[in-house]
């Protein structure tokens, strides 16, 4: 298995969570708090729950 630094997530992962990060940033900049979130998915089959 090839390991990458945590600061460099796979592009497939970023494609999925990029919009979530942008939305969370907007909430934080507006002074709002975030709730915990868990994302479970399979990057190979592109399925998630």
Backbone bond lengths (Angstrom), bond angles and torsions (degrees), N, CA, C in turn:
res aa  C-N    CA-C-N  psi(-1)  N-CA   C-N-CA  omega(-1)  CA-C   N-CA-C  phi
1 X - - - 1.455 - - 1.530 108.57 -
2 X 1.319 116.44 134.88 1.458 122.02 177.56 1.519 108.36 -92.17
3 X 1.316 116.37 126.45 1.462 120.53 179.50 1.524 109.74 -103.95
4 X 1.311 115.92 138.74 1.458 122.01 177.26 1.522 108.45 -114.48
5 X 1.312 116.69 153.68 1.475 118.71 176.41 1.528 110.14 -58.86
6 X 1.304 116.21 148.25 1.466 121.02 -179.34 1.527 111.20 -60.24
7 X 1.316 117.30 -24.57 1.462 120.35 -179.58 1.532 112.00 -76.37
8 X 1.333 117.52 -5.90 1.459 120.99 -179.44 1.527 109.88 -126.58
9 X 1.337 117.41 75.07 1.470 118.95 179.54 1.528 110.44 -69.14
10 X 1.327 117.79 155.33 1.465 121.07 177.94 1.533 111.21 -59.30
11 X 1.318 116.09 147.77 1.463 120.78 -178.86 1.520 111.50 -60.23
12 X 1.339 117.48 -37.27 1.470 120.01 179.42 1.525 110.77 -59.57
13 X 1.332 116.52 -38.32 1.462 121.52 178.43 1.527 110.01 -67.76
14 X 1.324 116.07 -44.88 1.466 120.51 -179.91 1.530 111.46 -63.78
15 X 1.324 117.02 -34.38 1.468 120.14 177.60 1.523 110.81 -60.88
16 X 1.338 116.29 -33.29 1.458 121.15 -178.60 1.527 111.63 -80.63
17 X 1.331 116.90 -45.40 1.467 119.49 -171.97 1.527 114.44 -97.16
18 X 1.323 117.91 -5.68 1.470 120.55 -177.36 1.523 112.87 -55.51
19 X 1.317 117.26 -44.89 1.466 119.87 -179.30 1.526 111.27 -68.51
20 X 1.342 117.07 -32.43 1.469 120.15 176.87 1.526 110.97 -66.14
21 X 1.315 116.30 -40.05 1.466 120.89 178.13 1.524 110.20 -63.77
22 X 1.319 116.74 -44.55 1.468 120.56 179.20 1.533 111.24 -60.75
23 X 1.320 116.12 -43.29 1.468 120.71 -179.91 1.533 110.60 -65.32
24 X 1.334 116.65 -43.64 1.468 120.73 179.16 1.523 110.76 -62.34
25 X 1.324 116.83 -41.03 1.462 120.77 178.32 1.525 110.31 -59.78
26 X 1.329 116.59 -42.14 1.459 120.85 178.44 1.525 112.24 -61.54
27 X 1.335 116.47 -42.90 1.465 120.45 177.70 1.522 111.05 -61.23
28 X 1.337 116.22 -46.07 1.465 120.31 -178.65 1.529 111.48 -64.39
29 X 1.317 116.45 -41.32 1.474 119.96 178.90 1.523 111.66 -64.91
30 X 1.338 117.14 -27.08 1.459 121.76 177.99 1.526 111.88 -85.22
31 X 1.349 116.88 3.14 1.453 121.06 178.21 1.516 114.59 84.34
32 X 1.324 117.42 9.37 1.462 120.49 179.64 1.520 110.60 -86.71
33 X 1.332 115.54 162.40 1.462 121.36 177.84 1.522 109.36 -98.22
34 X 1.326 115.39 155.95 1.459 121.17 177.74 1.523 109.99 -103.49
35 X 1.312 115.68 150.74 1.458 122.65 173.22 1.530 107.94 -102.11
36 X 1.316 116.44 153.01 1.462 121.03 177.95 1.528 110.02 -63.27
37 X 1.317 116.01 145.55 1.455 122.14 -179.00 1.515 108.27 -141.29
38 X 1.302 117.08 138.57 1.461 121.46 175.00 1.520 107.75 -117.74
39 X 1.307 116.18 133.10 1.459 121.70 176.01 1.514 107.49 -118.02
40 X 1.314 116.36 124.82 1.459 121.16 178.49 1.515 107.02 -121.66
41 X 1.314 116.52 124.15 1.441 118.82 -179.10 1.519 112.34 -157.76
42 X 1.300 115.77 173.79 1.453 123.01 179.01 1.521 106.89 -122.47
43 X 1.338 116.66 112.42 1.465 120.39 -176.55 1.524 111.84 -70.15
44 X 1.324 117.18 -23.13 1.465 119.88 179.97 1.519 111.08 -74.23
45 X 1.330 116.25 -47.70 1.469 119.77 -178.64 1.526 112.34 -90.79
46 X 1.345 116.11 -8.92 1.464 122.81 -178.66 1.520 112.14 59.72
47 X 1.329 116.60 33.96 1.460 120.45 175.37 1.523 108.68 -106.09
48 X 1.317 115.85 152.02 1.465 120.41 -179.80 1.513 109.65 -146.64
49 X 1.330 114.18 167.46 1.464 121.44 178.00 1.496 109.27 -133.08
